[in-house]
Amino acid sequence: MDLGIEGKRAVVTGGSRGIGAAITKALASAGVQVAVVARTNSDIDSLLEEIGGTDAGHYGCQIDLQPEGSGEALFAILEKEFGPVDIAVQNMGGTLEVKDPLCAIEDWRRVLRLNLEVAMELNRLLVPHMQKQKWGRIIHISSVAGLENIGPVTYCAAKAALCAYTRSLGRVLAREGIVVSAVLPGVVLTEGGYWESETQNNPEYVEKYLSNMSPLRRFGTVDEIAHVAAFLCSELASFMQGSLVSVDGGQMKGYFT
């Protein structure tokens, strides 16, 4: 299937591992030049080599986007070293191990910064170019936790805010040729991730979790998420403004009640 985005430029945050790496590969295979943004140089270098490196127009940027002002710093680097961005895949997220719903406000802010504020900060800087050319794609990697109580309260609240932001921003930018959407993964097995560790160390718990939570009785794969994200980046997604697309194997019980 021709996604119609060959020659476009994309930035993928959290792009060197797991779901982000799979999305990077999917976009690269569609002819997109990708700026991979992550915290670890070795992971970036390994992925760039796999997709063709700078000779294919790709770029790697090692930066931690958690500190204040890092979004502006990344944007300046991209403007100088990579060029204007047509597609933004915002793949920052995680619980930061903040599990107490009555935690300090500073912990709430850290979780909100990672899961919501970084995307908002970058979008503010990237959208003007998309508006000027009357074309753009913004994809937020959210979670089923944004619609259901699956995970810590702080994480669920942050992802719910990201979903609401996606819906609202999608409507605002709809007439400017910019499609804003979100992918809501369910439980996905990633290399070096939590579920890989639990599978090795606590297989009985994993079996019980999948039996209770997943109609398919299995984890999702990073490629199953990446294919949907790549579609949302494409010309084919032109009627999906503000869409929230769950890719969860039926995990969200709300759809079955």
N, C-alpha and C positions, 0 to 999 in steps of 0.2 A: 504494500500500500504506500503510495506517494503522499507524504505528509505535507508537501508543498513548502518546506521551510529550509531547503538547501541554501547555504550561503548566509543564513541569519546568524546573528551573534547572541549567545546565551550566557548567563551567569548562573551557576548552581552553588548555593551556599551549602556547607556541610557536604560537599560534593565528592569527597575522596574515598568514602567508605559506605557500606550498606546500601540503603535506598538511594542516597545521593550519587554514589558511584554508578549504580545501575541506570539511573536517569541520565547521567553524563554519557554513558556508553550508548544508550538508546538515541540520544540526540546526535551524538557524533556519527552514528551509523546512518542517520537521516541527512547528513551533510551539513550539520550545524557546527559552527566554531564555538567551542565551549571554554569559558573561563571557570576553572575549578577553584573554589574557595574553601579552605580548610585550615586547621591548626597545625598539621603535621606535614613537613616538607617531604619526608620519605614516602608517605602515602600519595601525595600529589604527584611526585615524580614517577612513581610506579604506574599510576593510572594514566598519566599523560603518555608514557611510553606505549601503553597498551592501545591507546586510541589514535596514535600517529604523531603525537607531540606538536611542537611549534611549527614543524613543516606543514602540518595540516591546518594550521591557524589556531590551534588551541593554546591556552595560557593557564598557568598556575599561580595562585596567590596565597601565600601563607600569612594568615592573620586571625587573631582571636576577636570575634565580633561582640563578645560580651561587654567589654569596657565601653563607657560612654564615649561617643565621638568616633568609634571605630567604623561606623557606617559611612561617615563622611570621608574617612581615610581610605576605605576600600573604593569608594566612588572615584576619588581622585586618582588612585592607581589604575583603575579600569579605563578612565578617560585618557590617561597618558600612554598606557602600555597595551591596551586591548582594543579600545574603540567603543562607540555607542552600542548599547545593549538593546536588543529587540525582544528578548525573552528572559524573564527572571523566574527562576525556580527557588523559592524560599524554603529551604529544608532544615532550618534550625529548630531544635526542639529537644525536650527531655524533662524528666522530673527533678533533676539535680538532687535526688534523694530527699526532697522536702516532702514529708508525708504527714506532718501534723497540721490539721486544718486550722489550728489556733496558733500557728507559728508566728514569729516576729514579722512585722511588716517588711523588714529588709529582705526576708526570705521570699515573701510574696513578690516583691519587686524583682528579685533575681529570676524567679520562674517566669514572670510576665515579660521581663526583658528578653529572655532566651526564646520564648515561644511566640511572642507577639510583637514586641517593640522593635526588634531588629528588622523584621519584615516591613513594618510601617516606615521605619527610618530609611531603608533602602528604596522602597517604592516611591517615597517622596522625591528622591533624587533621580530615579530612573524613568519615572513616568513622563516628564516633559519631552524627552526625545521621542517617546512613543506617540505622544500627542501631536508632535510636529509632523511625524511621518504618517499619522493616521493608521498605525498598526502596532500592535504589541500583545504580548501574552504574559500574564503574571499567574503563577501557580504556587499556591501555598500547600505545603505538606502538613496537614493537620492530623487528626486522629479520630477514631470512633469515640474516644473519650470526650470529644467536643460535643457530642450529642447524647451520651449516656454516661452513667456513673461507673466508669471502668478505669480505676486508678486513683491516685491521691487527689484530694479536693483541689489543691493548688493547680495541678496539671490539668484536670478536667475544666476548671474555670478558665485557664489560659487558652486552652484549645477551643473552648466554646466562644471566647472572645474573638479568636482568629477566624472562626467560622462566620460569626456575625459581621466582622470586618470585611470578609470576602464577599458576602452577600451584598452589603451596602456599597462597597467600593465598585463592585461589578456593575451595579445599576448606574452609579455616577459616571463611570467611564464608558458605558455601553455604546454611546453614539459617536465615540471618538476612535472606533476601530480597535479598541483594547479589550481583550477578554480576560477577566479576572475569575479564577476558579480555585477550588481546593480539592485535594485528594485526601480521603479519610481512610488510612490503612487500618486493618484489624491487626491481629497478632501475627507478626512477621519474624521469621528466623533470619538473623543477620550474623555474618562471621564476626566473632569476637564480642557479640552482644549478649544481653541478659539471658535470652532464651537458649542460646547455645550453651552457656554455662550451666543453666538449670537442667538442660537435657542430659548433660554429662554427669552432673553432681546430684540431681534429684529427679530421676526419670519418673518415679511414681507420681510426684506432684504434677509434672508436665502432662502425663497421661490423663490424670484427673481433670486438670485445667482444660485441656483440649476436649475432653468428653463433655464437660459441662458448658463450655463457652463456644465451641466451634462445631457447627453442623457437619462440616467436612472432616472433623476429627484430625485436622492437620494444621500446620502453620502455613501462612502465605509465604511466597518467595519475593525477593527483591525485584525480580524481573516482572512479576505480575503487577507490582505497583508501578514500575518504570514504564511499562507499555501504556498504561492509562495516562500517566503524566505526559509522556511524549505526544499522545493524541491531543491532550488539552493544549499543548504548545503549538499545535498544527493549524493549518488553514481550515481543516475539517471541523474545528471546534468553534466556528464563527457564531453559533447560536447558543452558546453555553455561558453567557454572562452571569456571574455570581453563582455558578453551579457548585454544589457540594457533592462530590462523587465518592461514595463509599466503596472501598475495595477490601472486603472483610470476610468473604466466604460465608456471609449470613450471620456473622457474629453478633451484630446489633439486634437485640431481642425486640426492640421497639417495632421492627418491621414484621414481626410475627404475632403481634397481639391485636 
